[in-house]
Amino acid sequence: MKTIFILLFVPLFVFAQSSWQRSIETVPQKVELFHSPKTANFPTTENLLHGNFLFEISHRFESINEGYDNFFGLDGPVNIRIALGYGITDDLMVTLGRSNILANLDLAFKYKLKDFNSDKFPSSLALNVGTGFVNRDIYSVKQDIKIFDPDYTQFYGQLVYNIMFFDKKLAIGIIPSFVYNSYIFAASQGLDKETTFTLGTCYQYYFNRMWSIWAEYTTVLSGYDKSIISNTIDAYDPIAFGTAIETGGHIFHLFITNSSRLNPAQFLIGADHDTDSDAWRFGFGITHEL
């Protein structure tokens, strides 16, 4: 009887055990590429863990060409962005930010769509969508602007693709984006609302967990490519390059750029300066995850 029991049930147990092991091995592993949910100007495919927060503060100073009298632009005035992100789930996060440029308030949701596991070239895909609200009208077309006034509301979307090379040393981001109501004063001036399509790229090389260098470039593919305050002033392709330092849960971005714009609906339209000697300015950003 014992022999019959062994012959009947031991093979079933072995088969069940091996099947259970195979199912464990096929559980997908999350891909980690960039070390933060955002670079200096772009979202990455990284998200906060559920329940975690991300605090951000960024500065864009005046022209370096102003010299020592204005301490190379650091004496100000300065454009500032302050933002707070929250991990709703491990794959979905929300960010609320504000820039002092036109008192722009920004609300964005980012969702990781898919990870592509690979020993050599891991990559991932995410979607970032948001809206911007302006409640400061420099033309005084409206004396009292409500924060949800549709004429002063912008929408944007970004498809974010990240990939890693050289044993997770070089991270590359490709970010096609669009902005609706690019020229925020269009409706109040009797004009049709504008749309802008851009392609952003970012590159970050990690020497180790603490030090890295990076560069970003954005070009307007079609649509509105003028100033955020005047449709008669040209905008230019934003460029930024610098270093990042990671320590104690903080990531510091120190860089030079030709753009003083911060919130996505404003930054994506283009830089407010060309690439001449007066264009370049220092930028600074810090994020802290808690």
Helices and strands as residue ranges (DSSP letters): H 2-25, E 53-63, G 64-66, G 68-73, E 79-87, E 92-99, E 104-116, E 123-133, G 150-152, E 153-165, E 170-180, G 187-189, E 195-206, E 211-223, E 239-247, E 250-257, H 264-267, E 281-289
